[in-house]
Amino acid sequence: MASAKATNPPRGQCTQCWFHAYASREAHAGLGTREDCPQCVAHMNNGHPDHMIVR
């Protein structure tokens, strides 16, 4: 179960990035050793979608 901090990002932060940072083990559980998370890579390359930013 993710912590309250992981599921409640502050204003202006991306919900996905916040969750992946503070609940990293849960968010990246299916990845192999030294395997990049496709969702994290997409955010690094394309930025954060507007609908994922907390207003």
C-alpha positions, 0 to 999 in steps of 0.5 A: 500500500502506498504511503499518504505522501505518495498518493497526495502530491502538492500543487504543481506536481505531476501525480505520476512522477510523485507516485513513482518517486515516493512509492518506487518499489510498488510503481516499479515492481514489475521491472527487471534489474536495470530496466527503465520504467517506460512511464518515467522515460516517457515523462522525461522525453515528452514532459508532463501531460497537463491532466496529471498536474495537480491544480 
